[in-house]
Amino acid sequence: MISKQPTVSRRILNILGPFLGLLLVIGLFSLSSTVRPYFLTGQNFKIIFTQTVIVAIGTFGMTMIIVSGGIDLSVGSAVALTSVVGAIALSNGHSAVTAIIWTILSGALIGLINGIVIGGFRMMPFIVTLGMMGIARGAGKWLSGSQTVNIPETTPVNSLMALSKPTQLFPLPMGVWITAALAVLMVIVMRRTVFGRYLFAIGANEAAARLSGIRVRLQKVIIYTVAGLFFGLSGLMQLSRLTQGDPTVAIGLELDIIAAVVIGGASLNGGSGSILGSMIGALIMAVLRNGSNQMGWPTYMQEIIIGVVIILAVGLDKMRQRSRTA
C-alpha cells in the first residue's frame, strides 16, 4: 500500500496541476490594481473564451496525435490553408454549408496525407509534418494569389465567432459552445472507445501494440485524418473570426497548441494525456495573452513569455517522466 501512494499522489497532481496553473495565472494578473477592474469582468472572460476556441479545437486533434506518440508541426499552415479554401468557396457564391464542408474536409485531406506518409512509409512525424508546414502554407498562398480573400458580410459563417452583447459574459459565441460540445465528445472517445484505447496503447509501446494485434499503420492514418478534421474546423473558426481567408495567419499556432497539450498533462513521449487537461492548457495560453495585453506589454514581451511557457511545459513533461521511472 505504501509503494502505491506516490503513484496515486502523482495522478492527483496531474489532474489538478492544469487547474492550479490556470488559477495561478489568473491570480497573478489580478494582483495589479489597475488591471483587475477590467480583467475580472464578464466582458473580458467572453473575449478569453472566444480567443481560446481556435487553439482549443486544435488541441483535440493534437492530443490524439501526441498521446499516440506523434507530433504535427503543420497545424498553423493547415489552419491558414483551410481558411482560404472556405473563403474562396464563399466568395465564389457557394452556400455556407458547402464552404464549411470544404473547409473541414481540406483539413482532413492534409491529415490523411500526413497519416499515409507517416503510417504507410514509417517516416518520422516531425520531418513529415515539417514538410507539410511549408506545402500547406505555399498552397494557401497559391490559391489566394498571396492576398486575403474577403467573404460576404451576410454569410452565417461570420456568426460563429461574433460577439453579441460584448459587455456581458452571455450569450457566448456559437464557436464556444461548439468547442465545449466537441470536448465532451472527445472525452468519451478517448476514454470509452476502442479507438481511444488504441491511442494510448500505441503511444505507450508501439511494438507491443503491434504484437497485440492492433493495426498500427492504419490507426496512424485514422489518427492524423481525424486530427485534420479538427484543424480544418479551427480554420473555419479562424475564417469566422477574421471574416476573411488569409494565407499568412496562424504562424506559430502549432507551438501554442502543442504547449497547451503538454501543459495539460500530456507527454511528448506518448501514452498519456487528456482532453480536459488540454482545454485548460488552451485557456492558460489565452489568459496569458489577454493579461499581457491588459498590462500593456509590447508584442515582443508577449512572445518572450509564451516562449518561456513552452520551455517550462517541456520541462514539466521531463519531470513527470523522471517521476514515473523513479
C-alpha positions in Angstrom: 0.0 0.0 0.0 2.8 2.4 0.8 4.6 1.8 -2.5 1.4 2.8 -4.4 0.8 6.0 -2.5 3.3 8.1 -4.6 1.6 6.9 -7.8 -1.8 8.0 -6.5 -0.4 11.4 -5.5 1.1 11.9 -8.9 -2.1 11.1 -10.6 -4.0 13.6 -8.4 -1.3 16.2 -9.2 -1.5 15.5 -12.9 -5.3 16.1 -12.8 -5.2 19.2 -10.5 -2.0 20.6 -11.9 -3.5 22.3 -15.0 -6.3 23.8 -12.9 -3.9 25.1 -10.3 -1.8 26.6 -13.2 -4.8 28.4 -14.6 -5.7 29.8 -11.2 -2.1 30.9 -10.7 -2.0 32.8 -14.0 -5.4 34.5 -13.3 -4.2 35.4 -9.8 -1.0 36.9 -11.0 -2.8 39.2 -13.4 -5.4 40.1 -10.8 -2.7 41.4 -8.4 -2.5 44.6 -10.4 -5.0 47.2 -9.1 -5.1 48.9 -12.5 -5.8 45.7 -14.5 -8.1 43.9 -12.0 -11.2 46.0 -12.7 -11.0 45.2 -16.4 -9.5 41.7 -16.2 -12.0 40.1 -13.8 -15.1 41.0 -15.8 -17.7 39.0 -17.8 -16.8 41.1 -20.8 -13.1 40.1 -20.6 -13.8 36.5 -20.0 -16.1 36.4 -23.0 -13.1 37.6 -25.0 -10.8 35.0 -23.4 -13.3 32.1 -24.1 -13.6 33.3 -27.7 -9.8 33.6 -28.1 -9.5 30.1 -26.8 -11.7 28.4 -29.4 -9.1 28.1 -32.2 -6.4 26.7 -30.0 -8.8 24.5 -28.0 -10.2 22.8 -31.1 -6.7 22.3 -32.4 -5.7 20.6 -29.1 -8.4 17.9 -29.7 -6.5 16.7 -32.7 -3.1 17.3 -31.3 -3.9 15.5 -28.1 -4.8 12.4 -30.1 -1.5 12.7 -32.1 0.7 13.3 -29.0 -0.9 10.5 -27.0 -0.2 8.1 -29.8 3.4 9.2 -29.8 3.4 11.5 -32.7 3.6 15.3 -33.4 2.2 17.6 -36.0 4.0 20.9 -36.9 1.7 21.7 -39.9 -1.3 22.9 -37.8 -0.8 26.6 -38.3 -0.3 26.2 -42.0 -3.3 23.9 -42.2 -5.5 26.5 -40.4 -4.4 29.2 -42.9 -5.0 27.0 -45.9 -8.4 25.7 -44.8 -9.5 29.3 -44.0 -8.5 30.3 -47.5 -10.4 27.3 -49.0 -13.6 28.3 -47.1 -13.2 32.0 -48.1 -12.8 31.1 -51.8 -15.9 28.9 -51.6 -17.9 31.7 -50.1 -16.6 34.4 -52.4 -17.5 32.3 -55.4 -21.1 32.1 -54.3 -21.3 28.7 -52.7 -23.6 28.2 -49.7 -22.3 28.4 -46.1 -22.9 24.7 -45.7 -20.8 23.9 -48.8 -18.0 26.2 -47.6 -18.0 24.6 -44.1 -17.7 21.1 -45.6 -14.9 22.1 -47.9 -13.0 23.8 -45.1 -13.2 20.9 -42.8 -12.5 18.3 -45.4 -9.5 20.2 -46.7 -8.1 19.8 -43.2 -8.9 16.1 -43.2 -7.1 15.8 -46.6 -3.9 17.3 -45.1 -4.2 14.9 -42.1 -4.8 12.0 -44.5 -1.6 12.8 -46.4 0.4 13.1 -43.2 -1.0 9.8 -41.9 -0.3 7.9 -45.1 3.3 9.1 -45.2 3.9 8.6 -41.5 2.0 5.3 -41.1 2.4 3.8 -44.5 6.0 4.6 -45.1 7.1 4.7 -41.4 8.6 8.2 -41.7 9.2 10.4 -38.7 6.2 12.6 -37.9 8.5 15.6 -37.1 10.0 15.6 -40.6 6.8 14.8 -42.5 4.7 17.5 -40.8 7.6 20.0 -41.0 7.5 19.4 -44.7 3.7 19.7 -44.8 4.0 23.0 -42.9 5.7 24.5 -46.0 3.5 22.7 -48.5 0.2 23.8 -46.9 1.4 27.4 -46.4 2.5 27.6 -50.0 -0.7 26.0 -51.3 -2.7 28.6 -49.3 -0.7 31.5 -50.9 -1.1 29.9 -54.4 -4.9 29.5 -54.1 -5.4 33.1 -52.8 -2.8 34.7 -55.1 -0.9 35.7 -51.9 -3.7 38.0 -50.9 -6.5 38.0 -48.4 -9.9 36.6 -49.6 -12.8 38.6 -48.3 -16.2 36.9 -47.7 -19.7 38.3 -47.8 -20.8 40.0 -44.6 -24.2 38.3 -44.6 -22.8 34.7 -44.5 -23.8 32.6 -41.5 -20.1 31.6 -41.1 -19.4 35.1 -39.6 -21.8 34.4 -36.8 -19.8 31.5 -35.4 -17.3 33.8 -33.6 -19.4 37.0 -33.5 -19.5 38.8 -30.1 -23.1 39.8 -29.4 -23.7 41.9 -26.3 -19.9 42.4 -25.9 -20.2 44.0 -22.5 -21.7 40.8 -20.9 -20.5 37.3 -20.4 -23.6 35.8 -22.0 -24.5 35.0 -24.7 -21.3 33.3 -25.7 -20.4 32.9 -29.4 -21.6 29.7 -31.1 -18.0 28.7 -31.5 -17.5 28.4 -27.8 -20.5 26.1 -27.4 -19.3 24.0 -30.4 -15.9 23.7 -28.7 -17.5 22.6 -25.4 -19.7 20.0 -27.1 -16.7 18.6 -29.0 -14.7 18.5 -25.8 -17.4 16.3 -24.2 -17.5 14.1 -27.3 -13.7 13.7 -27.4 -13.5 12.8 -23.7 -15.9 9.9 -24.4 -13.9 8.9 -27.5 -10.6 9.0 -25.7 -11.7 7.1 -22.5 -14.7 4.9 -23.5 -14.0 3.6 -27.0 -11.7 1.0 -28.6 -10.2 3.8 -30.8 -9.2 5.7 -27.6 -7.6 2.6 -26.1 -5.6 2.1 -29.2 -4.3 5.6 -29.0 -2.9 5.1 -25.5 -1.6 1.6 -26.4 0.3 2.8 -29.5 1.8 5.8 -27.6 2.8 3.7 -24.6 4.5 0.9 -26.6 4.1 0.8 -30.3 5.8 -2.6 -30.7 3.7 -4.2 -28.0 0.6 -2.7 -29.6 1.5 -4.2 -33.0 2.1 -7.6 -31.4 -1.2 -7.5 -29.6 -3.0 -7.3 -33.0 -3.5 -3.5 -33.4 -3.1 -2.4 -37.0 -0.7 0.4 -36.1 -0.2 1.8 -39.6 -4.0 2.0 -40.3 -4.6 3.6 -36.9 -2.0 6.3 -37.5 -3.7 7.1 -40.8 -7.0 7.4 -39.0 -5.5 9.5 -36.1 -3.9 12.1 -38.4 -7.0 12.2 -40.6 -9.4 12.8 -37.7 -6.9 15.3 -36.3 -7.0 17.1 -39.6 -10.8 17.4 -39.3 -10.3 19.4 -36.1 -7.6 21.5 -37.7 -10.0 22.3 -40.5 -12.6 23.3 -38.0 -10.0 25.5 -36.4 -9.5 27.1 -39.8 -13.3 27.6 -40.1 -13.2 29.4 -36.7 -10.3 31.5 -37.9 -12.2 32.4 -41.0 -15.2 33.4 -39.0 -13.1 35.5 -36.6 -11.3 37.5 -39.3 -14.2 37.4 -41.8 -11.6 36.7 -44.4 -9.2 34.0 -45.6 -5.6 34.9 -45.0 -2.7 32.6 -46.0 -0.3 34.4 -43.7 -2.3 33.8 -40.4 -1.7 31.3 -37.7 2.1 31.4 -37.9 3.4 29.7 -34.7 -0.1 28.4 -33.8 1.2 24.9 -33.7 3.5 25.9 -30.8 0.6 27.3 -28.8 -1.4 24.1 -29.4 1.5 21.8 -28.5 2.3 23.8 -25.4 -1.4 23.7 -24.4 -1.5 19.9 -24.7 1.8 19.5 -22.7 0.7 22.0 -20.0 -2.5 19.9 -19.8 -0.5 16.8 -18.7 0.2 15.0 -22.0 3.7 13.5 -22.5 5.7 14.2 -25.7 6.8 10.6 -25.4 3.3 9.4 -25.9 0.9 7.2 -23.8 -0.6 9.9 -21.6 -2.8 13.0 -22.0 -6.4 14.2 -21.6 -8.8 16.4 -23.4 -9.8 18.2 -20.2 -6.1 19.0 -19.5 -5.6 20.2 -23.0 -8.6 22.5 -22.7 -7.2 24.0 -19.5 -3.8 24.4 -21.2 -5.5 26.3 -24.0 -7.2 28.6 -21.5 -3.9 29.3 -19.8 -2.4 30.3 -23.1 -5.4 32.6 -23.8 -5.3 34.2 -20.3 -1.5 34.8 -20.7 -2.1 36.7 -24.0 -5.1 38.6 -22.7 -3.5 39.5 -19.4 -0.3 40.7 -21.3 -2.5 42.9 -23.4 -4.3 44.3 -20.4 -0.9 45.1 -18.8 0.1 47.0 -21.9 3.1 44.8 -22.5 4.5 45.1 -26.1 4.2 42.2 -28.5 7.8 41.1 -28.2 7.3 40.7 -24.4 4.3 38.5 -25.0 6.3 36.4 -27.4 9.0 36.0 -24.9 6.5 35.0 -22.2 4.9 32.4 -24.5 8.3 31.0 -25.4 9.2 30.7 -21.7 5.9 28.9 -21.1 6.6 26.4 -23.9 10.1 25.6 -22.4 8.5 25.2 -19.0 5.9 22.9 -20.4 8.5 20.7 -21.9 10.5 20.8 -18.7 7.4 19.7 -16.7 6.9 16.8 -19.1 10.5 15.7 -18.5 10.0 16.0 -14.7 6.8 13.9 -15.0 8.7 11.2 -17.0 11.5 11.1 -14.3 9.0 10.8 -11.5 7.3 7.8 -13.3 10.6 6.0 -13.7 11.8 6.8 -10.1 
